Amino acid sequence: MSEDAPELTAELVVDGAVPSQPVISPDGCWVAYVVAAVGHRAERRMCALGLAAADGGSPPRKLTAGTTADFGPRWAPDSASVFFLSDRTGSAQLHRIWLGGGEAEVLTDWHGEIRDAWPLADGRLVALVATDEPTEDDKRRRAERDDAIVWGQQLRRGRLRVLDLATGELRTVDGLGGRHVVELAPRPEGSALAVISWASPEQDPGLVTSELHVVDPQTGTVHDLGRTGPRARSPVWWQAEGSWHLAYLARPGPFGGYAVYDVAVTAPAAVHRDLTEGMSACPAGLAQVADGPPLALFADGLDTAIGRLDPGLRRFRCLSARDGLVDSLTASRSGEVVAALATTSREPVNVHAGPPGGPLIRLSDTQPALRAISWGTQERLSYQAPDGLDLDGLLILPPGRSRADGPFPLITWVHGGPPARYADQFLLGPRSPGQWLATAGYAVFLPNPRGGVGHGRDFAAAVVRSAGGTVGGADWGDIVSGIDLLIAEGVADPGRLGIGGASYGGFMAAWAIGQTDRFKAAIMDAGISDWGMLLATSEFGTIDAALGGSCGWEGTGPHPHDQVSPISFASKIRTPVLIVHGQDDTNVPVSQAIYFHRALSWFGVEHELVIYPREGHAFAERNHQLDLLCRTRAWFGRWLHDGASDGRGLPA
């Protein structure tokens, strides 16, 4: 490491600002986006709106001060103002701020929850997704603590509403019955809205009961386009031979990668056509282009591609390939300029803009202090699984070190999902600690096992039971193959191996130590220990049975999910384990951590259980993020050091 390079501290990681939610103006001249610190200090996260010239001709500036939570920017059709949600008056309300200056104006005083807002093409109306306001009886019951929960009625449904900017009237658009509205997309011309709805606001069964509709917000007329695949999102409009179509993302099954589907709005029968079947890349995002066919992002191995739909062929044509990760694509009215979040192995995420087929220039610079740090060398890996399947991943070596300096203590950090991936991106954060661990002297292996995205639909579905796969099977073999390769090449010290991960990665860490004792330390972060209990307690409910393989109510058992639950192998575990979990996690509830802790206690396994109050599946509070970063380094430092130390219990 360079003598002049400053030390990477946990505070530098957590206190840095990150951009999100970029939206380009219809005229292609400006990009609005949200900026917030990685971790928040107060009860809620403070967010500011940033504004940058799309051509990079002037430095970015703040549209709002960041003393409240300002988020969800949407451009007015004339590109002169930005609508956004803010809690500056208490609950989140719709606001508008003009580019010419002045204070933001409050447009609503709604006592329900406003979840999304879209200005319509006529400039007079804004479509909202908002829950009902509490009734007087609701208020009375809350005040008197007469608040028994009737299951299925505890969550409020999102409803379609329309705000008249001239009068301030906010009216509800009927016609969708009791369905829960989750996403909107206004047509570029006219006032029609594409609406995705669920049967219930609960994830289970909501995610697998998605339907697509076209709604006239003026008359309330609803044209139903039928059921979509699971987890439908990102509807976009486009025209073919004068007829309107809707494209959207959905999964062919409950788990696996996304596909792009298309349906003709005016056809006598709504036929949802798969536009991406057989592709080797996986769709990751769609962008509306008012004057042409939509653009799409594709996870392509360790990189990302931008494609445009060919209206004649009904297939996507690649416009450009980008190193690393590109996300949150948004396009101007003409489609000639796009904006997105982008990150590479050496550059943290920032807002970029440019032509979809040309270079994208960086507009924001939210963490300039990171440039002074000496980072680990990140290299791409390519190898084969035992069954011959081609795999990829990343290896990060300590700063200033090369393979010739090995073998190193190796930490394998498995991504979440499983339908996720490691792109060749900058990996620094409480839940993505690649560089954090590398700067402490470790080599870090970041595998992309089957079940992830970036290698086609079959690869992503390979751990789903209905597709003949299983978690903890071939995906585990993929990870082991990568570790064995790094040992054989002299990179990894076989006597100093660690493993960790969050969510599915936490499951895989717990699974690994029940299959082998070769790991000297493990970290299970928000991991699954029992797939049957997960189905009973998680917000995803029966959807998780696609991975676990059974529900538990099929009979007396043994059940398929028992065979892939780490808890079933607790008696074999000898590896010291750090278990960390958010107390309010509804995705993977904390009972998974407590159950694993009790099993390890029963069998006398060295471990620690750390529960973070108020945290959900992702940790948001600054002090908790600091604790997790420091605790992660300290745990591996305690068990993987070889007697030589840098004074902090970390390998020299």
C-alpha positions in Angstrom: 0.0 0.0 0.0 1.2 3.5 -0.8 2.8 5.4 2.1 0.8 8.5 1.1 -2.6 6.8 0.7 -5.0 7.5 3.5 -6.5 4.6 5.5 -9.9 3.3 4.5 -12.1 3.7 7.6 -15.6 2.5 8.2 -16.7 6.1 8.6 -15.5 6.9 5.1 -17.6 4.0 3.7 -20.8 4.8 5.6 -20.7 8.6 5.5 -20.2 8.8 1.8 -23.2 10.0 -0.4 -24.6 7.8 -3.1 -27.0 8.7 -6.0 -30.1 6.9 -7.0 -33.4 7.3 -9.0 -32.0 9.2 -12.0 -34.6 10.6 -14.4 -33.7 12.5 -17.6 -35.9 15.4 -18.8 -38.1 14.8 -21.8 -36.0 17.3 -23.9 -32.8 15.4 -22.9 -31.1 18.4 -21.4 -31.2 17.7 -17.6 -31.0 14.8 -15.2 -32.6 14.9 -11.8 -31.6 12.3 -9.2 -31.6 11.6 -5.4 -28.5 11.9 -3.2 -28.3 10.4 0.3 -25.7 9.2 2.7 -25.1 5.4 2.8 -26.2 5.3 6.4 -28.7 7.7 8.2 -28.1 9.1 11.6 -31.6 10.2 12.5 -34.9 8.3 12.6 -35.3 8.7 8.9 -33.0 9.0 5.9 -32.4 12.5 4.6 -32.3 12.8 0.8 -31.7 15.7 -1.5 -32.6 16.2 -5.2 -29.6 16.8 -7.4 -29.7 18.3 -10.9 -27.0 17.9 -13.7 -26.8 19.0 -17.3 -27.0 15.9 -19.4 -24.1 17.1 -21.6 -21.8 17.7 -18.5 -21.5 21.3 -19.6 -22.1 22.7 -16.1 -21.4 21.3 -12.6 -24.3 19.5 -10.8 -26.2 21.4 -8.2 -28.8 20.7 -5.5 -32.4 21.3 -6.2 -33.3 20.7 -2.6 -31.3 21.1 0.6 -31.5 17.5 1.9 -32.8 18.4 5.3 -35.8 16.2 4.7 -36.5 13.1 2.7 -37.0 14.2 -0.9 -37.3 11.3 -3.4 -39.2 9.9 -6.4 -38.4 12.7 -9.0 -40.6 12.9 -12.1 -40.3 15.5 -14.9 -43.1 17.7 -16.1 -43.8 17.1 -19.8 -42.4 20.5 -20.7 -39.1 19.8 -18.8 -39.5 23.1 -16.8 -40.2 21.6 -13.4 -39.7 18.4 -11.3 -42.4 16.7 -9.3 -41.2 14.8 -6.2 -42.4 13.3 -2.9 -41.2 14.8 0.3 -41.9 14.4 4.0 -41.0 18.0 4.8 -44.6 18.7 6.0 -44.9 15.5 8.0 -46.0 12.6 5.8 -44.9 12.2 2.2 -46.7 14.7 0.0 -46.4 15.6 -3.7 -44.3 18.7 -4.4 -43.1 20.6 -7.4 -40.0 22.7 -7.9 -39.2 24.9 -10.9 -35.8 24.8 -12.6 -35.8 28.6 -12.7 -35.6 28.9 -9.0 -37.8 29.4 -5.9 -39.0 27.2 -3.2 -40.8 23.9 -3.8 -44.6 24.1 -3.7 -46.7 21.6 -1.8 -49.4 20.1 -4.1 -51.2 17.6 -1.8 -52.4 17.3 1.8 -53.3 13.6 1.8 -53.5 11.7 5.0 -53.0 8.3 3.4 -49.7 7.1 2.0 -48.6 8.5 -1.4 -46.4 5.9 -3.0 -45.9 7.1 -6.6 -46.7 10.0 -8.9 -46.7 10.5 -12.7 -47.4 13.8 -14.5 -49.6 13.2 -17.5 -48.9 14.4 -21.0 -51.4 17.2 -21.0 -49.6 18.9 -18.1 -52.8 19.4 -16.2 -53.1 16.2 -14.3 -50.9 14.0 -12.1 -51.7 10.3 -11.6 -50.9 9.0 -8.1 -50.8 5.7 -6.3 -52.1 6.4 -2.7 -53.7 4.4 0.0 -57.1 5.5 1.5 -57.0 8.1 4.3 -57.9 6.8 7.8 -61.5 7.2 8.7 -62.8 8.7 11.9 -63.4 5.1 13.1 -59.8 4.2 12.3 -58.6 7.2 14.3 -60.9 6.3 17.2 -59.8 2.7 17.3 -56.1 3.7 17.3 -56.7 6.2 20.1 -58.5 3.6 22.2 -56.1 0.8 21.4 -59.0 -1.1 19.9 -56.7 -2.4 17.2 -57.1 -6.1 16.7 -55.6 -7.2 13.4 -57.7 -9.1 11.0 -55.2 -11.0 8.8 -55.4 -9.8 5.2 -56.8 -6.4 6.2 -53.7 -5.1 8.0 -52.2 -3.6 4.8 -53.8 -0.7 3.0 -54.3 -1.1 -0.8 -52.8 1.3 -3.2 -55.4 3.0 -5.3 -55.2 5.0 -8.5 -56.0 8.7 -8.0 -55.7 11.8 -10.1 -54.7 15.3 -9.0 -56.0 18.3 -10.9 -53.2 20.9 -10.7 -55.5 23.8 -11.4 -58.0 23.1 -8.7 -56.0 20.9 -6.3 -58.8 18.3 -6.4 -57.6 14.7 -5.8 -60.1 12.1 -6.9 -60.1 8.3 -6.9 -60.4 6.5 -10.2 -62.7 3.6 -9.8 -62.9 0.5 -12.1 -60.1 -1.7 -10.7 -62.3 -3.0 -7.9 -60.4 -4.0 -4.8 -57.1 -4.7 -6.6 -53.9 -3.2 -5.2 -52.2 -0.8 -7.6 -48.4 -1.1 -7.6 -47.1 0.7 -10.7 -48.2 3.2 -13.3 -46.9 4.3 -16.8 -48.6 7.2 -18.6 -48.9 7.0 -22.4 -46.7 9.5 -24.2 -49.7 10.9 -26.0 -53.1 11.3 -24.4 -54.0 10.5 -20.9 -54.2 6.7 -20.9 -52.3 4.9 -18.1 -50.8 1.5 -18.0 -51.4 0.0 -14.5 -50.0 -3.1 -12.9 -52.1 -4.4 -10.0 -52.0 -7.3 -7.5 -54.9 -9.2 -5.9 -53.6 -8.2 -2.5 -51.1 -5.8 -1.0 -49.3 -8.8 0.6 -46.3 -10.1 -1.3 -47.9 -13.5 -1.1 -50.1 -13.8 -3.1 -49.6 -10.3 -4.6 -46.4 -11.0 -6.5 -47.9 -14.0 -8.4 -51.3 -12.4 -9.1 -50.1 -9.4 -11.2 -52.5 -8.1 -13.9 -52.0 -5.4 -16.5 -54.6 -2.8 -17.3 -55.1 0.3 -19.4 -57.1 3.0 -17.6 -58.6 6.2 -18.8 -58.1 8.5 -15.8 -60.8 10.9 -17.1 -63.6 8.4 -17.4 -62.4 5.6 -15.2 -62.8 3.1 -18.1 -60.6 0.1 -17.6 -59.4 -2.2 -20.3 -58.0 -5.4 -18.8 -55.0 -7.0 -20.6 -55.0 -10.1 -18.3 -52.6 -11.9 -16.0 -48.8 -11.3 -16.3 -46.0 -13.5 -15.0 -44.8 -13.1 -11.4 -43.2 -9.9 -10.2 -44.3 -7.8 -13.2 -42.8 -4.3 -13.3 -41.6 -1.5 -15.5 -44.4 -1.1 -18.1 -43.5 1.0 -21.1 -45.5 2.1 -24.1 -44.5 1.9 -27.8 -46.1 1.9 -31.2 -46.1 -0.6 -34.1 -47.8 0.3 -37.3 -49.9 2.9 -35.6 -51.1 0.6 -32.8 -50.1 1.0 -29.2 -48.3 -1.8 -27.4 -47.1 -2.3 -23.8 -43.9 -4.0 -22.9 -43.0 -5.0 -19.4 -40.7 -7.1 -17.3 -41.9 -10.3 -15.5 -40.4 -13.6 -14.5 -41.5 -16.8 -16.4 -41.6 -18.5 -12.9 -41.6 -17.5 -9.3 -37.8 -17.4 -9.3 -35.1 -16.9 -12.0 -34.3 -14.1 -14.3 -36.7 -11.6 -15.9 -38.1 -11.7 -19.4 -39.5 -8.9 -21.5 -43.1 -9.4 -22.6 -45.2 -7.5 -25.1 -48.9 -7.1 -25.6 -50.9 -5.2 -28.2 -53.3 -2.9 -26.3 -56.0 -2.8 -29.0 -55.9 -6.5 -30.1 -59.2 -8.4 -29.8 -57.4 -10.9 -27.5 -54.5 -9.9 -25.2 -51.6 -12.2 -26.1 -48.5 -11.7 -24.0 -45.5 -12.4 -26.2 -42.0 -13.2 -24.8 -39.5 -11.0 -26.6 -36.3 -12.3 -24.9 -36.7 -16.1 -25.0 -33.4 -17.8 -25.8 -31.2 -14.8 -25.1 -27.9 -15.5 -23.3 -28.2 -12.2 -21.4 -30.9 -11.4 -18.8 -33.2 -8.3 -19.1 -32.6 -6.0 -16.1 -34.6 -2.9 -17.0 -36.8 -1.1 -19.5 -36.8 2.6 -20.5 -39.7 4.4 -22.1 -39.0 6.2 -25.4 -41.9 8.5 -26.3 -40.9 8.8 -30.0 -39.8 5.2 -30.6 -39.4 1.6 -29.4 -38.2 1.0 -25.8 -34.7 0.6 -24.6 -33.6 -2.2 -22.3 -30.7 -3.1 -20.0 -29.3 -6.6 -20.1 -27.1 -8.3 -17.5 -24.5 -9.9 -19.7 -21.9 -11.8 -17.7 -19.8 -9.4 -15.7 -21.0 -6.4 -17.9 -24.2 -4.7 -19.0 -25.6 -4.1 -22.5 -28.1 -1.5 -23.7 -30.5 -2.7 -26.4 -33.3 -1.3 -28.5 -36.4 -3.2 -29.5 -36.6 -3.8 -33.3 -40.3 -3.3 -34.0 -40.3 -5.6 -37.1 -38.4 -8.5 -35.6 -39.8 -8.1 -32.1 -36.3 -8.7 -30.7 -33.8 -6.5 -29.0 -30.8 -5.3 -30.9 -27.6 -4.5 -28.9 -26.6 -0.8 -29.2 -23.6 -0.8 -26.8 -21.8 -2.9 -24.2 -20.7 -1.3 -21.0 -18.0 -2.5 -18.6 -19.4 -3.3 -15.1 -22.9 -2.5 -13.9 -25.4 -0.1 -15.4 -28.8 0.4 -13.7 -31.9 2.6 -13.6 -31.9 3.5 -17.3 -34.0 6.4 -18.3 -34.4 8.0 -21.8 -35.3 11.3 -23.3 -38.4 11.8 -25.4 -36.5 11.1 -28.6 -34.4 8.3 -27.1 -31.2 10.0 -28.4 -30.0 10.7 -24.8 -30.1 8.3 -21.8 -29.1 8.6 -18.2 -28.3 5.8 -15.8 -26.4 4.8 -12.7 -23.0 3.2 -13.6 -20.1 1.7 -11.8 -16.9 -0.1 -12.8 -14.3 -2.0 -10.8 -12.4 1.3 -10.1 -15.3 3.8 -10.0 -18.1 4.0 -7.4 -21.6 4.4 -8.7 -22.5 7.7 -10.2 -25.0 9.3 -12.6 -23.9 9.0 -16.2 -25.5 10.3 -19.5 -25.0 10.1 -23.2 -26.3 8.4 -26.4 -27.5 4.8 -25.9 -25.0 3.6 -28.5 -22.1 5.8 -27.5 -20.0 6.8 -24.5 -21.7 7.8 -21.3 -20.1 10.6 -19.3 -20.0 10.9 -15.6 -22.3 13.7 -14.3 -22.2 13.3 -10.5 -19.2 12.9 -8.2 -20.7 12.0 -4.8 -17.7 10.3 -3.2 -14.5 12.2 -4.3 -12.6 11.2 -1.1 -12.5 7.6 -2.3 -10.1 8.5 -5.1 -7.2 8.9 -2.6 -7.5 5.3 -1.3 -5.2 2.6 -2.6 -7.7 -0.1 -3.7 -7.3 -3.8 -4.2 -6.7 -5.1 -7.7 -10.0 -6.6 -9.0 -9.7 -9.2 -11.7 -12.2 -11.2 -13.7 -12.4 -14.9 -13.3 -13.5 -17.5 -15.8 -13.7 -21.2 -14.9 -15.9 -24.3 -15.3 -18.1 -26.2 -12.9 -17.7 -29.9 -12.4 -20.4 -30.6 -15.0 -18.6 -28.4 -17.5 -20.9 -25.3 -17.1 -19.0 -22.0 -17.8 -18.9 -19.7 -14.8 -17.5 -16.3 -14.0 -16.7 -14.3 -10.9 -14.3 -11.7 -9.4 -11.2 -11.9 -7.4 -9.9 -8.9 -5.4 -6.3 -9.0 -4.1 -5.0 -6.7 -1.3 -3.7 -3.3 -2.5 -0.3 -3.4 -4.0 -0.2 -7.2 -4.1 -0.2 -9.6 -7.0 -0.9 -13.3 -7.4 2.9 -13.9 -7.0 2.6 -12.7 -3.4 0.2 -15.5 -2.5 -1.1 -17.6 -1.0 -3.5 -15.2 0.9 -6.2 -15.8 3.4 -9.3 -16.1 1.1 -12.8 -14.9 2.0 -15.6 -16.1 -0.3 -18.5 -13.7 -0.2 -21.7 -15.0 -1.9 -24.2 -12.6 -3.4 -27.9 -12.5 -2.4 -30.9 -13.4 -4.5 -30.2 -16.0 -5.8 -31.3 -14.2 -9.0 -28.6 -11.5 -8.7 -25.0 -11.3 -9.8 -21.6 -9.6 -9.3 -20.9 -7.4 -12.2 -17.4 -6.0 -12.6 -18.4 -3.1 -10.3 -17.0 -1.2 -7.4 -17.7 -3.3 -4.3 -17.6 -1.3 -1.1 -20.3 -1.3 1.5 -21.6 -2.9 4.7 -23.3 -5.7 2.6 -20.8 -5.7 -0.3 -17.5 -5.7 1.6 -15.2 -6.8 -1.2 -12.8 -3.8 -1.1 -13.3 -3.4 2.7 -11.9 -6.9 3.2 -9.2 -6.6 0.5 -7.8 -3.4 2.1 -7.4 -5.4 5.3 -5.1 -7.9 3.6 -7.5 -10.6 2.4 -8.0 -12.0 -1.1 -11.8 -11.9 -1.8 -13.6 -14.3 -4.1 -16.9 -13.2 -5.5 -18.6 -16.1 -7.3 -21.5 -16.0 -9.7 -23.0 -19.5 -9.2 -25.9 -20.9 -11.2 -29.2 -19.4 -10.0 -27.9 -15.9 -10.7 -28.5 -13.6 -13.7 -26.3 -12.7 -16.6 -26.1 -16.0 -18.4 -29.6 -16.6 -19.7 -32.9 -17.9 -18.4 -31.9 -21.5 -17.8 -28.9 -20.6 -15.8 -31.0 -18.3 -13.6 -33.7 -21.0 -13.0 -31.2 -23.8 -12.3 -31.8 -23.7 -8.5 -35.6 -23.8 -8.8 -37.2 -27.1 -7.9 -39.7 -27.0 -10.8 -36.8 -26.7 -13.2 -35.1 -29.7 -11.7 -32.6 -27.8 -9.6 -32.1 -27.2 -5.9 -30.4 -24.7 -3.6 -27.3 -26.0 -2.0 -26.7 -28.4 -4.9 -24.9 -27.5 -8.1 -24.7 -23.8 -7.0 -22.7 -24.9 -4.0 -20.5 -27.0 -6.3 -19.9 -24.0 -8.5 -18.6 -22.0 -5.5 -16.3 -24.9 -4.3 -14.9 -25.2 -7.9 -13.8 -21.6 -7.8 -12.2 -21.9 -4.4 -10.3 -25.0 -5.4 -9.1 -23.3 -8.5 -7.7 -20.4 -6.5 -6.0 -22.8 -4.1 -4.5 -24.7 -7.0 -3.2 -21.5 -8.6 -1.5 -20.5 -5.4 -3.8 -17.5 -4.7 -5.6 -19.0 -1.6 -4.2 -20.5 1.5 -6.2 -23.7 2.1 -5.7 -23.3 5.8 -7.2 -19.8 6.0 -10.5 -19.9 4.2 -13.6 -17.9 5.3 -17.0 -17.6 3.8 -19.9 -15.2 4.2 -22.8 -13.4 2.5 -26.2 -11.8 3.1 -29.7 -13.2 2.4 -29.2 -16.1 -0.1 -25.4 -15.5 0.5 -26.1 -15.9 4.2 -27.9 -19.2 3.5 -25.0 -20.4 1.5 -22.5 -19.5 4.3 -24.6 -21.5 6.7 -25.0 -24.3 4.2 -21.3 -24.5 3.5 -20.2 -25.0 7.1 -22.6 -27.9 7.4 -21.1 -29.6 4.4 -17.4 -29.2 5.2 -15.1 -28.1 7.9 -12.5 -26.5 5.6 -13.7 -23.0 6.4 -12.1 -21.4 9.5 -14.7 -18.7 9.9 -18.1 -17.8 8.5 -20.6 -14.9 8.6 -24.3 -15.5 8.2 -26.0 -12.2 7.4 -29.8 -12.3 7.2 -29.5 -15.9 6.1 -32.0 -18.8 5.9 -31.5 -21.6 8.3 -34.8 -23.4 7.7 -36.8 -23.1 4.5 -40.0 -24.5 6.1 -39.9 -21.8 8.8 -39.2 -19.2 6.2 -42.4 -20.1 4.3 -44.3 -19.8 7.5 -43.0 -16.4 8.6 -41.6 -14.5 5.6 -43.6 -11.9 3.6 -42.9 -14.0 0.5 -44.7 -17.0 2.0 -45.3 -19.9 -0.4 -43.3 -18.2 -3.1 -40.2 -19.4 -1.3 -41.2 -23.0 -1.7 -39.9 -22.7 -5.3 -36.4 -22.7 -3.7 -37.0 -24.8 -0.6 -39.0 -27.4 -2.5 -41.9 -27.9 -0.2 -44.2 -26.2 2.3 -44.4 -28.7 5.1 -48.1 -29.3 4.9 -47.8 -32.0 2.2 -47.6 -34.7 4.9 -45.6 -36.0 7.8 -42.3 -35.8 6.0 -39.4 -35.8 5.7 -39.9 -32.9 3.4 -37.6 -31.7 0.5 -37.0 -28.4 2.3 -35.5 -30.3 5.2 -32.8 -31.7 2.9 -31.6 -28.2 1.9 -32.0 -26.4 5.3 -28.7 -25.6 7.1 -30.5 -26.4 10.4 -30.6 -30.0 9.4 -26.8 -30.2 9.4 -26.1 -28.2 12.6 -24.7 -31.2 14.3 -21.9 -31.4 11.8 -20.8 -27.7 12.1 -17.4 -27.0 13.6 -16.7 -23.6 12.0 -17.0 -20.5 14.2 -20.0 -18.4 13.0 -20.9 -14.8 13.3 -24.7 -14.5 12.9 -26.1 -11.0 12.2 -29.7 -10.0 11.5 -32.1 -7.1 11.4 -34.7 -7.4 14.1 -37.5 -6.1 11.9 -36.6 -8.1 8.8 -39.8 -9.2 7.0 -38.0 -10.8 4.1 -35.9 -13.3 6.1 -37.3 -12.9 9.7 -35.0 -12.9 12.6 -36.4 -16.2 13.8 -34.0 -17.8 11.2 -31.0 -16.4 13.1 -32.3 -17.3 16.5 -33.1 -20.9 15.4 -29.6 -21.3 14.0 -28.1 -19.8 17.2 -30.0 -22.2 19.4 -28.9 -25.2 17.3 -25.2 -24.1 17.5 -25.5 -23.5 21.2 -26.9 -27.0 21.6 -24.0 -28.5 19.8 -21.4 -26.3 21.5 -20.3 -24.4 18.3 -18.3 -21.2 18.7 -20.5 -18.4 17.5 -22.0 -14.9 18.2 -25.5 -13.7 17.4 -25.9 -10.0 16.9 -29.3 -8.5 16.3 -29.8 -4.9 15.0 -32.9 -3.1 16.3 -35.2 -1.4 13.8 -33.4 -2.8 10.8 -35.1 -4.7 8.0 -33.5 -6.9 5.4 -31.1 -4.1 4.5 -29.4 -2.1 7.3 -30.0 1.6 7.1 -28.8 3.2 10.3 -25.2 4.6 10.3 -24.1 3.1 13.7 -25.3 -0.3 12.7 -23.5 -0.2 9.4 -20.3 0.9 11.2 -20.7 -1.9 13.7 -21.3 -4.5 10.9 -18.2 -3.3 9.0 -15.9 -3.4 12.0 -17.4 -6.7 13.3 -16.9 -8.3 9.9 -13.2 -7.5 9.8 -12.7 -8.4 13.4 -14.4 -11.8 13.1 -12.3 -12.9 10.1 -9.2 -11.3 11.7 -9.8 -13.4 14.9 -10.0 -16.8 13.0 -8.0 -16.4 9.8 -4.8 -14.8 11.1 -1.6 -16.9 11.1 0.2 -15.2 14.0 1.3 -12.2 12.0 -1.0 -9.3 12.6 -1.2 -5.6 11.8 -2.2 -4.8 15.4 -6.0 -5.0 14.8 -6.2 -8.8 14.7 -6.0 -8.6 10.9 -3.7 -10.6 8.7 -0.4 -8.8 7.9 
